[in-house]
Amino acid sequence: MVLKSDWQTEYKARLCTADDAASRFEDGERLILPTLAGQPPAILAAMGERLRSGTLAHLRAGTILPGPDLAGALLLPEFAEQFEWDTLFCGGSDRAGVFDGLYDMTPMHFGQMPKIMRDDMKVGAVLSLASPPDADGYMSLGISIDYTRSLFDTARYGAVEVNPNVPRVFGDCSVHVSEVDAIVESEHEIFELANPPMTPEDEKIGAFIAERIPNGATIQLGFGAAPSAVGLCLRGHKHLGVHTEMYVDAMRVLMSEGVVDNSQKSINPGKTIYTFAAGTRETYEFLHENPNIEGRRVEYTNDVSVIAQHKGMVSINATISIDLTGQACSESIGPRQYSGSGGQVDFIRGAMMAEGGRSFLVTHATAKGGDLSCIVADLAPGSVVTTPRTDVDMVVTEYGVAELRGKSTRERAQALIAIAHPKFRDELQEAAAKRGLAAKARAG
């Protein structure tokens, strides 16, 4: 370890231009980038320039959710052969390319990514945004700790883009100057993820779930309008805790108003724990040197055994469609990849194992302007089963809550039909009857 008095020298020795940082990859190397807002725009721009001039090493690269800087610099059809894109989740910037065969996808549970990246993918390079060093030479990866922090321990080449807009966060989320190979300085604005607009349906879903969450519970919220609505519906609760993968604006609101104080958490009491943040500038500023928040590696936040230690753990995540047995497709529309499994199953299983734990899968009752039911007799051909029926606990639409845990297939079907849009219930009942899942007539 470099001594405290020496790190400034080490910093200057590693300081370079973005183009220099982009020149140090090796042909055929696997490159992994942080989640969304943690992606370094100056280095990405330099990589794009090198692609245009034909001087970038041939890379196979990927991330969860490429941001606009990454997509604009690298995810262009003319670069597809020289820059192989292998997404880890699938988002607005790469889902069309995945379905068209231009890009590839590697499916993984979020919590398993560091191990798979190290042992199976043999990742050789990692890039990230980082805060300026502290007095001891440690730079915070407070926007996206995820798998990125662990890759700095194992990758052949690691580069950071130091930006004063990156919050310095406490916890296991810092990398020392001596642990990186290249440092680039920039002052770009950090990508902000706008709050998704909430509909009346989202508000109803939020209210249904909020009334089932007791004071003192520990919560995880996924991304989307409905999970955000749940967060805002919890503003009348007390002594909530947070153990989550994604830190979103709703959590900042709940902490600011004293609803989340983490006082009754079974582990890490007094601390909100997360592994990546995506929100507004106000949220990033709230994270900065906040003693009540810690960033941790995803292999900790999404470890099922860690999640299960939280008494009263509650997970809330979105799904796309669910069949009458309870199988949930949360990442594809038929065969068309729309997103990824992410950490949904990690948190559902952890909550299932926790004492007093519950999990909620949320969806609107319909899609395509009301023409398509999201509660279906059978998942569409090619659909990906993200969460098996054996893991699903409660399903919520704007029409109510279907409690599936411990229920028979007939009971499940009837509970799900009851929360489907009324105009689809008759045809769902017909399909249920054909499968022996009709409501059983009571004797007498």
MIPAVEX-878876 format. One record per residue (C-alpha): residue in one letter; x, y, z. Coordinates in nm, 3 decimals, padded with zeros to 5 digits. Layout:
BEGIN
{res->a, x->X, y->Y, z->Z}
...
//
This chain:
BEGIN
{res->m, x->00.000, y->00.000, z->00.000}
{res->v, x->00.127, y->00.344, z->-00.087}
{res->l, x->00.195, y->00.554, z->00.219}
{res->k, x->-00.032, y->00.849, z->00.288}
{res->s, x->00.251, y->01.092, z->00.222}
{res->d, x->00.323, y->00.934, z->-00.120}
{res->w, x->-00.018, y->00.912, z->-00.287}
{res->q, x->00.001, y->01.256, z->-00.450}
{res->t, x->00.312, y->01.144, z->-00.639}
{res->e, x->00.136, y->00.825, z->-00.744}
{res->y, x->-00.165, y->01.030, z->-00.859}
{res->k, x->00.049, y->01.253, z->-01.081}
{res->a, x->00.229, y->00.952, z->-01.226}
{res->r, x->-00.104, y->00.798, z->-01.332}
{res->l, x->-00.261, y->01.120, z->-01.459}
{res->c, x->-00.312, y->01.114, z->-01.835}
{res->t, x->-00.538, y->01.234, z->-02.114}
{res->a, x->-00.860, y->01.056, z->-02.203}
{res->d, x->-00.704, y->00.949, z->-02.533}
{res->d, x->-00.407, y->00.798, z->-02.351}
{res->a, x->-00.643, y->00.604, z->-02.122}
{res->a, x->-00.831, y->00.479, z->-02.428}
{res->s, x->-00.507, y->00.360, z->-02.591}
{res->r, x->-00.417, y->00.100, z->-02.327}
{res->f, x->-00.665, y->-00.178, z->-02.402}
{res->e, x->-00.547, y->-00.505, z->-02.551}
{res->d, x->-00.703, y->-00.667, z->-02.857}
{res->g, x->-00.969, y->-00.921, z->-02.764}
{res->e, x->-01.000, y->-00.790, z->-02.410}
{res->r, x->-01.326, y->-00.800, z->-02.217}
{res->l, x->-01.421, y->-00.454, z->-02.088}
{res->i, x->-01.688, y->-00.394, z->-01.826}
{res->l, x->-01.837, y->-00.053, z->-01.748}
{res->p, x->-02.033, y->00.060, z->-01.442}
{res->t, x->-02.408, y->00.093, z->-01.422}
{res->l, x->-02.555, y->00.398, z->-01.599}
{res->a, x->-02.444, y->00.718, z->-01.421}
{res->g, x->-02.104, y->00.576, z->-01.324}
{res->q, x->-01.984, y->00.558, z->-01.686}
{res->p, x->-01.690, y->00.798, z->-01.762}
{res->p, x->-01.789, y->01.034, z->-02.047}
{res->a, x->-01.446, y->01.174, z->-02.136}
{res->i, x->-01.286, y->00.832, z->-02.174}
{res->l, x->-01.587, y->00.703, z->-02.366}
{res->a, x->-01.566, y->00.997, z->-02.605}
{res->a, x->-01.197, y->00.927, z->-02.662}
{res->m, x->-01.278, y->00.562, z->-02.733}
{res->g, x->-01.534, y->00.675, z->-02.989}
{res->e, x->-01.275, y->00.893, z->-03.164}
{res->r, x->-01.035, y->00.601, z->-03.175}
{res->l, x->-01.307, y->00.379, z->-03.323}
{res->r, x->-01.359, y->00.632, z->-03.600}
{res->s, x->-00.985, y->00.642, z->-03.674}
{res->g, x->-00.946, y->00.265, z->-03.647}
{res->t, x->-00.700, y->00.286, z->-03.357}
{res->l, x->-00.907, y->00.136, z->-03.072}
{res->a, x->-00.823, y->-00.219, z->-02.968}
{res->h, x->-01.083, y->-00.480, z->-03.062}
{res->l, x->-01.296, y->-00.508, z->-02.747}
{res->r, x->-01.589, y->-00.709, z->-02.620}
{res->a, x->-01.766, y->-00.474, z->-02.382}
{res->g, x->-02.078, y->-00.456, z->-02.171}
{res->t, x->-02.263, y->-00.298, z->-01.881}
{res->i, x->-02.601, y->-00.274, z->-01.719}
{res->l, x->-02.792, y->00.012, z->-01.884}
{res->p, x->-02.565, y->00.215, z->-02.114}
{res->g, x->-02.606, y->00.588, z->-02.064}
{res->p, x->-02.625, y->00.847, z->-02.342}
{res->d, x->-02.250, y->00.919, z->-02.343}
{res->l, x->-02.168, y->00.553, z->-02.395}
{res->a, x->-02.441, y->00.498, z->-02.652}
{res->g, x->-02.356, y->00.813, z->-02.849}
{res->a, x->-01.984, y->00.734, z->-02.864}
{res->l, x->-01.977, y->00.357, z->-02.911}
{res->l, x->-02.313, y->00.198, z->-02.984}
{res->l, x->-02.334, y->00.284, z->-03.350}
{res->p, x->-02.405, y->00.018, z->-03.616}
{res->e, x->-02.087, y->00.095, z->-03.810}
{res->f, x->-01.879, y->00.007, z->-03.503}
{res->a, x->-02.047, y->-00.329, z->-03.428}
{res->e, x->-01.767, y->-00.548, z->-03.567}
{res->q, x->-01.475, y->-00.362, z->-03.414}
{res->f, x->-01.655, y->-00.294, z->-03.085}
{res->e, x->-01.852, y->-00.601, z->-02.980}
{res->w, x->-02.135, y->-00.511, z->-02.745}
{res->d, x->-02.249, y->-00.776, z->-02.498}
{res->t, x->-02.509, y->-00.620, z->-02.269}
{res->l, x->-02.570, y->-00.739, z->-01.915}
{res->f, x->-02.926, y->-00.613, z->-01.889}
{res->c, x->-03.067, y->-00.440, z->-02.200}
{res->g, x->-03.202, y->-00.087, z->-02.204}
{res->g, x->-03.330, y->00.177, z->-02.437}
{res->s, x->-02.991, y->00.221, z->-02.605}
{res->d, x->-02.922, y->-00.142, z->-02.692}
{res->r, x->-03.244, y->-00.351, z->-02.680}
{res->a, x->-03.323, y->-00.304, z->-03.050}
{res->g, x->-02.969, y->-00.405, z->-03.141}
{res->v, x->-02.995, y->-00.717, z->-02.925}
{res->f, x->-03.317, y->-00.827, z->-03.090}
{res->d, x->-03.179, y->-00.758, z->-03.438}
{res->g, x->-02.864, y->-00.960, z->-03.365}
{res->l, x->-02.632, y->-00.661, z->-03.381}
{res->y, x->-02.543, y->-00.700, z->-03.013}
{res->d, x->-02.526, y->-00.996, z->-02.776}
{res->m, x->-02.653, y->-01.039, z->-02.419}
{res->t, x->-02.521, y->-01.236, z->-02.123}
{res->p, x->-02.799, y->-01.311, z->-01.870}
{res->m, x->-02.701, y->-01.309, z->-01.502}
{res->h, x->-02.848, y->-01.234, z->-01.163}
{res->f, x->-02.700, y->-00.903, z->-01.046}
{res->g, x->-02.555, y->-01.049, z->-00.726}
{res->q, x->-02.364, y->-01.316, z->-00.918}
{res->m, x->-02.199, y->-01.080, z->-01.165}
{res->p, x->-01.864, y->-01.019, z->-00.990}
{res->k, x->-01.792, y->-01.391, z->-00.956}
{res->i, x->-01.895, y->-01.471, z->-01.313}
{res->m, x->-01.699, y->-01.175, z->-01.448}
{res->r, x->-01.389, y->-01.291, z->-01.263}
{res->d, x->-01.410, y->-01.668, z->-01.307}
{res->d, x->-01.593, y->-01.718, z->-01.637}
{res->m, x->-01.578, y->-01.398, z->-01.841}
{res->k, x->-01.215, y->-01.325, z->-01.750}
{res->v, x->-01.273, y->-00.949, z->-01.756}
{res->g, x->-00.950, y->-00.769, z->-01.836}
{res->a, x->-01.044, y->-00.401, z->-01.817}
{res->v, x->-01.270, y->-00.175, z->-01.612}
{res->l, x->-01.349, y->00.197, z->-01.628}
{res->s, x->-01.539, y->00.419, z->-01.386}
{res->l, x->-01.617, y->00.767, z->-01.267}
{res->a, x->-01.467, y->00.847, z->-00.927}
{res->s, x->-01.457, y->01.131, z->-00.678}
{res->p, x->-01.136, y->01.328, z->-00.616}
{res->p, x->-00.909, y->01.156, z->-00.363}
{res->d, x->-00.956, y->01.212, z->00.008}
{res->a, x->-00.670, y->01.297, z->00.244}
{res->d, x->-00.544, y->00.938, z->00.225}
{res->g, x->-00.568, y->00.898, z->-00.151}
{res->y, x->-00.897, y->00.707, z->-00.171}
{res->m, x->-01.140, y->00.787, z->-00.453}
{res->s, x->-01.506, y->00.701, z->-00.411}
{res->l, x->-01.706, y->00.504, z->-00.668}
{res->g, x->-02.020, y->00.628, z->-00.497}
{res->i, x->-02.238, y->00.644, z->-00.808}
{res->s, x->-02.183, y->00.284, z->-00.921}
{res->i, x->-02.009, y->00.047, z->-00.685}
{res->d, x->-02.195, y->-00.258, z->-00.821}
{res->y, x->-01.948, y->-00.509, z->-00.973}
{res->t, x->-01.705, y->-00.229, z->-01.059}
{res->r, x->-01.528, y->-00.207, z->-00.723}
{res->s, x->-01.449, y->-00.580, z->-00.727}
{res->l, x->-01.315, y->-00.565, z->-01.082}
{res->f, x->-01.050, y->-00.314, z->-00.978}
{res->d, x->-00.909, y->-00.595, z->-00.764}
{res->t, x->-00.878, y->-00.842, z->-01.052}
{res->a, x->-00.874, y->-00.671, z->-01.393}
{res->r, x->-00.549, y->-00.626, z->-01.586}
{res->y, x->-00.628, y->-00.262, z->-01.657}
{res->g, x->-00.833, y->-00.017, z->-01.451}
{res->a, x->-00.889, y->00.351, z->-01.527}
{res->v, x->-01.092, y->00.616, z->-01.348}
{res->e, x->-01.225, y->00.952, z->-01.456}
{res->v, x->-01.201, y->01.179, z->-01.152}
{res->n, x->-01.487, y->01.425, z->-01.138}
{res->p, x->-01.570, y->01.664, z->-00.851}
{res->n, x->-01.941, y->01.607, z->-00.916}
{res->v, x->-01.915, y->01.245, z->-00.800}
{res->p, x->-02.030, y->01.210, z->-00.437}
{res->r, x->-01.786, y->01.075, z->-00.182}
{res->v, x->-01.977, y->00.793, z->-00.015}
{res->f, x->-01.886, y->00.595, z->00.294}
{res->g, x->-01.872, y->00.216, z->00.304}
{res->d, x->-01.689, y->-00.036, z->00.088}
{res->c, x->-01.687, y->00.176, z->-00.225}
{res->s, x->-01.347, y->00.343, z->-00.255}
{res->v, x->-01.045, y->00.263, z->-00.466}
{res->h, x->-00.697, y->00.390, z->-00.379}
{res->v, x->-00.485, y->00.587, z->-00.624}
{res->s, x->-00.233, y->00.303, z->-00.616}
{res->e, x->-00.495, y->00.052, z->-00.732}
{res->v, x->-00.561, y->00.210, z->-01.072}
{res->d, x->-00.350, y->00.231, z->-01.386}
{res->a, x->-00.476, y->00.555, z->-01.538}
{res->i, x->-00.646, y->00.868, z->-01.405}
{res->v, x->-00.827, y->01.120, z->-01.623}
{res->e, x->-00.971, y->01.444, z->-01.485}
{res->s, x->-01.297, y->01.596, z->-01.602}
{res->e, x->-01.586, y->01.808, z->-01.478}
{res->h, x->-01.873, y->01.669, z->-01.687}
{res->e, x->-02.221, y->01.680, z->-01.540}
{res->i, x->-02.327, y->01.340, z->-01.409}
{res->f, x->-02.608, y->01.169, z->-01.595}
{res->e, x->-02.939, y->01.226, z->-01.421}
{res->l, x->-03.224, y->00.978, z->-01.441}
{res->a, x->-03.552, y->01.164, z->-01.446}
{res->n, x->-03.829, y->01.044, z->-01.219}
{res->p, x->-04.067, y->00.831, z->-01.425}
{res->p, x->-04.411, y->00.993, z->-01.457}
{res->m, x->-04.667, y->00.836, z->-01.226}
{res->t, x->-05.013, y->00.744, z->-01.347}
{res->p, x->-05.329, y->00.701, z->-01.140}
{res->e, x->-05.269, y->00.326, z->-01.176}
{res->d, x->-04.924, y->00.362, z->-01.019}
{res->e, x->-05.070, y->00.558, z->-00.729}
{res->k, x->-05.329, y->00.286, z->-00.665}
{res->i, x->-05.060, y->00.019, z->-00.675}
{res->g, x->-04.846, y->00.224, z->-00.437}
{res->a, x->-05.133, y->00.258, z->-00.190}
{res->f, x->-05.213, y->-00.115, z->-00.199}
{res->i, x->-04.855, y->-00.203, z->-00.113}
{res->a, x->-04.795, y->00.073, z->00.141}
{res->e, x->-05.085, y->-00.043, z->00.355}
{res->r, x->-04.920, y->-00.388, z->00.375}
{res->i, x->-04.580, y->-00.258, z->00.486}
{res->p, x->-04.551, y->-00.226, z->00.863}
{res->n, x->-04.356, y->00.043, z->01.046}
{res->g, x->-03.999, y->-00.069, z->01.103}
{res->a, x->-03.975, y->-00.274, z->00.783}
{res->t, x->-03.664, y->-00.271, z->00.563}
{res->i, x->-03.741, y->-00.199, z->00.199}
{res->q, x->-03.593, y->-00.247, z->-00.146}
{res->l, x->-03.737, y->-00.057, z->-00.441}
{res->g, x->-03.671, y->-00.137, z->-00.802}
{res->f, x->-03.679, y->00.121, z->-01.078}
{res->g, x->-04.003, y->00.235, z->-01.236}
{res->a, x->-04.306, y->00.450, z->-01.175}
{res->a, x->-04.490, y->00.195, z->-00.963}
{res->p, x->-04.201, y->00.124, z->-00.719}
{res->s, x->-04.142, y->00.501, z->-00.691}
{res->a, x->-04.511, y->00.546, z->-00.615}
{res->v, x->-04.479, y->00.290, z->-00.337}
{res->g, x->-04.194, y->00.492, z->-00.189}
{res->l, x->-04.393, y->00.813, z->-00.190}
{res->c, x->-04.695, y->00.635, z->-00.041}
{res->l, x->-04.478, y->00.542, z->00.259}
{res->r, x->-04.433, y->00.901, z->00.376}
{res->g, x->-04.666, y->00.840, z->00.671}
{res->h, x->-04.468, y->00.541, z->00.797}
{res->k, x->-04.211, y->00.534, z->01.076}
{res->h, x->-03.866, y->00.384, z->01.135}
{res->l, x->-03.825, y->00.224, z->00.794}
{res->g, x->-03.491, y->00.089, z->00.680}
{res->v, x->-03.335, y->00.059, z->00.335}
{res->h, x->-03.125, y->-00.228, z->00.197}
{res->t, x->-03.138, y->-00.203, z->-00.180}
{res->e, x->-02.942, y->-00.238, z->-00.500}
{res->m, x->-03.060, y->00.091, z->-00.653}
{res->y, x->-03.074, y->00.419, z->-00.463}
{res->v, x->-03.353, y->00.628, z->-00.614}
{res->d, x->-03.503, y->00.972, z->-00.550}
{res->a, x->-03.792, y->00.830, z->-00.346}
{res->m, x->-03.541, y->00.698, z->-00.090}
{res->r, x->-03.381, y->01.039, z->-00.058}
{res->v, x->-03.726, y->01.189, z->00.008}
{res->l, x->-03.803, y->00.928, z->00.275}
{res->m, x->-03.468, y->00.984, z->00.447}
{res->s, x->-03.500, y->01.364, z->00.433}
{res->e, x->-03.843, y->01.347, z->00.596}
{res->g, x->-03.730, y->01.107, z->00.869}
{res->v, x->-03.945, y->00.818, z->00.751}
{res->v, x->-03.632, y->00.612, z->00.686}
{res->d, x->-03.403, y->00.619, z->00.988}
{res->n, x->-03.281, y->00.256, z->00.973}
{res->s, x->-03.322, y->00.236, z->01.351}
{res->q, x->-03.487, y->-00.106, z->01.349}
{res->k, x->-03.273, y->-00.282, z->01.090}
{res->s, x->-03.148, y->-00.624, z->01.194}
{res->i, x->-02.807, y->-00.564, z->01.038}
{res->n, x->-02.630, y->-00.238, z->00.955}
{res->p, x->-02.859, y->-00.046, z->01.192}
{res->g, x->-02.864, y->00.326, z->01.127}
{res->k, x->-02.737, y->00.284, z->00.770}
{res->t, x->-02.902, y->00.286, z->00.429}
{res->i, x->-02.717, y->00.033, z->00.213}
{res->y, x->-02.710, y->00.044, z->-00.168}
{res->t, x->-02.484, y->-00.050, z->-00.459}
{res->f, x->-02.563, y->00.203, z->-00.734}
{res->a, x->-02.748, y->00.532, z->-00.758}
{res->a, x->-02.953, y->00.676, z->-01.040}
{res->g, x->-03.154, y->00.991, z->-00.990}
{res->t, x->-03.135, y->01.367, z->-00.986}
{res->r, x->-02.848, y->01.596, z->-00.888}
{res->e, x->-03.026, y->01.655, z->-00.557}
{res->t, x->-03.001, y->01.284, z->-00.481}
{res->y, x->-02.630, y->01.270, z->-00.570}
{res->e, x->-02.565, y->01.568, z->-00.344}
{res->f, x->-02.760, y->01.397, z->-00.066}
{res->l, x->-02.528, y->01.096, z->-00.091}
{res->h, x->-02.213, y->01.306, z->-00.054}
{res->e, x->-02.042, y->01.234, z->00.280}
{res->n, x->-02.377, y->01.136, z->00.433}
{res->p, x->-02.295, y->00.942, z->00.753}
{res->n, x->-02.627, y->00.756, z->00.733}
{res->i, x->-02.557, y->00.598, z->00.394}
{res->e, x->-02.306, y->00.334, z->00.284}
{res->g, x->-02.225, y->00.203, z->-00.062}
{res->r, x->-02.140, y->-00.167, z->-00.084}
{res->r, x->-02.040, y->-00.414, z->-00.355}
{res->v, x->-02.326, y->-00.592, z->-00.526}
{res->e, x->-02.209, y->-00.929, z->-00.399}
{res->y, x->-02.301, y->-00.794, z->-00.054}
{res->t, x->-02.618, y->-00.596, z->-00.123}
{res->n, x->-02.767, y->-00.874, z->-00.336}
{res->d, x->-02.644, y->-01.171, z->-00.135}
{res->v, x->-02.959, y->-01.368, z->-00.057}
{res->s, x->-02.823, y->-01.469, z->00.283}
{res->v, x->-02.755, y->-01.102, z->00.372}
{res->i, x->-03.098, y->-00.989, z->00.255}
{res->a, x->-03.259, y->-01.270, z->00.455}
{res->q, x->-03.106, y->-01.142, z->00.781}
{res->h, x->-03.335, y->-00.838, z->00.773}
{res->k, x->-03.646, y->-00.901, z->00.977}
{res->g, x->-03.945, y->-00.762, z->00.793}
{res->m, x->-03.760, y->-00.737, z->00.460}
{res->v, x->-03.988, y->-00.609, z->00.180}
{res->s, x->-03.892, y->-00.612, z->-00.188}
{res->i, x->-04.088, y->-00.426, z->-00.455}
{res->n, x->-04.012, y->-00.487, z->-00.822}
{res->a, x->-04.185, y->-00.453, z->-01.156}
{res->t, x->-04.283, y->-00.726, z->-01.399}
{res->i, x->-04.417, y->-00.723, z->-01.755}
{res->s, x->-04.658, y->-01.015, z->-01.754}
{res->i, x->-04.756, y->-01.305, z->-01.532}
{res->d, x->-04.940, y->-01.625, z->-01.617}
{res->l, x->-05.217, y->-01.795, z->-01.422}
{res->t, x->-04.974, y->-02.019, z->-01.233}
{res->g, x->-04.764, y->-01.723, z->-01.117}
{res->q, x->-04.470, y->-01.737, z->-01.357}
{res->a, x->-04.341, y->-01.381, z->-01.401}
{res->c, x->-04.180, y->-01.249, z->-01.717}
{res->s, x->-04.000, y->-00.931, z->-01.618}
{res->e, x->-03.749, y->-00.890, z->-01.900}
{res->s, x->-03.897, y->-00.972, z->-02.240}
{res->i, x->-04.201, y->-00.906, z->-02.452}
{res->g, x->-04.245, y->-01.247, z->-02.608}
{res->p, x->-03.902, y->-01.328, z->-02.751}
{res->r, x->-03.798, y->-00.963, z->-02.769}
{res->q, x->-03.551, y->-00.884, z->-02.494}
{res->y, x->-03.665, y->-00.569, z->-02.317}
{res->s, x->-03.451, y->-00.554, z->-02.001}
{res->g, x->-03.283, y->-00.816, z->-01.781}
{res->s, x->-03.323, y->-01.018, z->-01.466}
{res->g, x->-03.111, y->-00.772, z->-01.266}
{res->g, x->-03.149, y->-00.827, z->-00.894}
{res->q, x->-03.518, y->-00.913, z->-00.889}
{res->v, x->-03.472, y->-01.277, z->-00.797}
{res->d, x->-03.194, y->-01.196, z->-00.549}
{res->f, x->-03.429, y->-00.978, z->-00.346}
{res->i, x->-03.740, y->-01.189, z->-00.388}
{res->r, x->-03.560, y->-01.496, z->-00.255}
{res->g, x->-03.394, y->-01.301, z->00.024}
{res->a, x->-03.726, y->-01.152, z->00.133}
{res->m, x->-03.889, y->-01.494, z->00.115}
{res->m, x->-03.629, y->-01.631, z->00.356}
{res->a, x->-03.638, y->-01.334, z->00.596}
{res->e, x->-03.841, y->-01.348, z->00.915}
{res->g, x->-04.162, y->-01.162, z->00.836}
{res->g, x->-04.035, y->-01.087, z->00.485}
{res->r, x->-04.263, y->-01.025, z->00.186}
{res->s, x->-04.211, y->-00.946, z->-00.180}
{res->f, x->-04.431, y->-00.767, z->-00.430}
{res->l, x->-04.429, y->-00.787, z->-00.809}
{res->v, x->-04.616, y->-00.497, z->-00.967}
{res->t, x->-04.764, y->-00.444, z->-01.310}
{res->h, x->-05.043, y->-00.246, z->-01.467}
{res->a, x->-05.339, y->-00.470, z->-01.549}
{res->t, x->-05.309, y->-00.384, z->-01.918}
{res->a, x->-05.059, y->-00.270, z->-02.180}
{res->k, x->-05.081, y->-00.123, z->-02.529}
{res->g, x->-05.343, y->00.131, z->-02.434}
{res->g, x->-05.562, y->-00.126, z->-02.265}
{res->d, x->-05.566, y->-00.373, z->-02.556}
{res->l, x->-05.347, y->-00.635, z->-02.390}
{res->s, x->-05.386, y->-00.800, z->-02.050}
{res->c, x->-05.071, y->-00.830, z->-01.838}
{res->i, x->-05.232, y->-01.119, z->-01.648}
{res->v, x->-05.230, y->-01.394, z->-01.910}
{res->a, x->-05.339, y->-01.754, z->-01.942}
{res->d, x->-04.998, y->-01.843, z->-02.085}
{res->l, x->-04.687, y->-01.638, z->-02.133}
{res->a, x->-04.633, y->-01.546, z->-02.496}
{res->p, x->-04.406, y->-01.784, z->-02.692}
{res->g, x->-04.043, y->-01.697, z->-02.635}
{res->s, x->-04.108, y->-01.514, z->-02.307}
{res->v, x->-03.834, y->-01.534, z->-02.046}
{res->v, x->-03.944, y->-01.659, z->-01.704}
{res->t, x->-03.752, y->-01.423, z->-01.477}
{res->t, x->-03.911, y->-01.524, z->-01.148}
{res->p, x->-04.042, y->-01.881, z->-01.119}
{res->r, x->-04.386, y->-01.936, z->-00.974}
{res->t, x->-04.228, y->-02.100, z->-00.669}
{res->d, x->-04.064, y->-01.768, z->-00.578}
{res->v, x->-04.355, y->-01.531, z->-00.638}
{res->d, x->-04.523, y->-01.399, z->-00.324}
{res->m, x->-04.765, y->-01.115, z->-00.402}
{res->v, x->-04.868, y->-00.967, z->-00.736}
{res->v, x->-05.020, y->-00.620, z->-00.748}
{res->t, x->-05.214, y->-00.432, z->-01.014}
{res->e, x->-05.436, y->-00.126, z->-00.985}
{res->y, x->-05.721, y->-00.370, z->-00.915}
{res->g, x->-05.574, y->-00.524, z->-00.601}
{res->v, x->-05.328, y->-00.772, z->-00.452}
{res->a, x->-05.305, y->-01.142, z->-00.534}
{res->e, x->-05.137, y->-01.335, z->-00.253}
{res->l, x->-04.981, y->-01.646, z->-00.410}
{res->r, x->-04.740, y->-01.776, z->-00.148}
{res->g, x->-04.858, y->-02.112, z->-00.015}
{res->k, x->-05.153, y->-02.123, z->-00.256}
{res->s, x->-05.252, y->-02.405, z->-00.490}
{res->t, x->-05.250, y->-02.360, z->-00.866}
{res->r, x->-05.629, y->-02.320, z->-00.865}
{res->e, x->-05.614, y->-02.062, z->-00.586}
{res->r, x->-05.336, y->-01.876, z->-00.765}
{res->a, x->-05.528, y->-01.859, z->-01.090}
{res->q, x->-05.839, y->-01.725, z->-00.921}
{res->a, x->-05.643, y->-01.467, z->-00.720}
{res->l, x->-05.471, y->-01.340, z->-01.036}
{res->i, x->-05.792, y->-01.324, z->-01.237}
{res->a, x->-05.944, y->-01.112, z->-00.960}
{res->i, x->-05.678, y->-00.842, z->-01.014}
{res->a, x->-05.688, y->-00.852, z->-01.394}
{res->h, x->-05.872, y->-00.581, z->-01.585}
{res->p, x->-06.246, y->-00.665, z->-01.572}
{res->k, x->-06.277, y->-00.684, z->-01.951}
{res->f, x->-06.030, y->-00.975, z->-01.961}
{res->r, x->-06.159, y->-01.175, z->-01.666}
{res->d, x->-06.413, y->-01.386, z->-01.854}
{res->e, x->-06.163, y->-01.511, z->-02.110}
{res->l, x->-05.912, y->-01.578, z->-01.834}
{res->q, x->-06.176, y->-01.782, z->-01.649}
{res->e, x->-06.239, y->-01.983, z->-01.967}
{res->a, x->-05.869, y->-02.053, z->-02.002}
{res->a, x->-05.846, y->-02.146, z->-01.634}
{res->a, x->-06.137, y->-02.392, z->-01.671}
{res->k, x->-05.964, y->-02.565, z->-01.964}
{res->r, x->-05.658, y->-02.618, z->-01.742}
{res->g, x->-05.851, y->-02.743, z->-01.440}
{res->l, x->-05.796, y->-02.413, z->-01.258}
{res->a, x->-06.155, y->-02.296, z->-01.232}
{res->a, x->-06.293, y->-02.194, z->-00.896}
{res->k, x->-06.409, y->-02.505, z->-00.712}
{res->a, x->-06.783, y->-02.510, z->-00.639}
{res->r, x->-06.868, y->-02.530, z->-00.271}
{res->a, x->-07.079, y->-02.827, z->-00.164}
{res->g, x->-07.434, y->-02.741, z->-00.053}
//
